[in-house]
């Protein structure tokens, strides 16, 4: 039964990734694109965790944590660039 739940969750996150790509392509402004990239990072983290659960190993949780840290820093950098025009002061 858990296999069906994992497959359903992975397909939902896969569809969400496709919708994020669509928002990045046709987003009306830069803020929508930044938000879509941040949501895409969250979806990738969720897919890695689901894959780790499906495989029964904890090896995929470390890359998920690294992607979370890089995703947070990149979102902050994009927002600072959008607001100020410069990342490093």
N, C-alpha and C positions, 0 to 999 in steps of 0.2 A: 504494500500500500504506500510506503514511503517513496518508492520509485515513481509512482504516478504523481504524487505531490511535488516531487523534485522536478519531474518533467514539465508539469503544468507551470510551476514557478519559473523555470528556466525559459519556457516559451513566452511567458508574460514579460520577463525582463528582456528577452530578445526583441519582442515587438516594441517595447519601450525604447530600446536602443535605436531601432529604425525610426521611430517618431522623433527621437532626439536629433538624428541625422537630418531629418526633414526640417526641423526647427532651425538647425544651424544653416541649412541651405537657403531657406526663405524667411529667416527671422527679419522682422521689420527694422530692428536697430541692433546696435552692438550689445546692449544689456540683455536682450533675449538670447543672443548667441552665447554670451558668457554663462547665463543660467542653464542653457541647454548643455554646454560642456560640463558644467558642474554636475548636472543630473546624469550625464553620460558616465562620469567617473563613479558616481554612486551605483549605477546599474552594473558597471563592470565589476565593482567590488562585490556586489550581490551575486553575480554569476560565478565569480571565483569561489566564494564561500559555498554556494550550492554545489559546485563541482567538487570541492573538497569533501563535503558531506557525502556526496554520491560515491566518491572513490573510497571513502572511509579513512582518509589520511589528513593530517594537519599541515602538510607541506604547503598547501595553497593559501593558508591563512596569513603567512608572512608576506607573500607578494600583495595580498589584499591590503595589509597594513601599510606597506610601502606606497602603493597606489593611492591610498587615502591621504597619506602625508603629502605626496607630490601634488595630488589634486587640490588639496587645501591651499598650498603655497601658490600654485598656478592661478587659482581663482582669485586670491588676494592680489597677486601681481597684475592680472588682467583688469581687475576693478581699479586698482591704483593708477594704472596706465590710462584707463578710460576717464577717470576723474581729474587727474593732474597732468597727464601727458608725459609723465616721467615715472619710472619705477624706483630708481635709486636717487635719494636726495643728497 
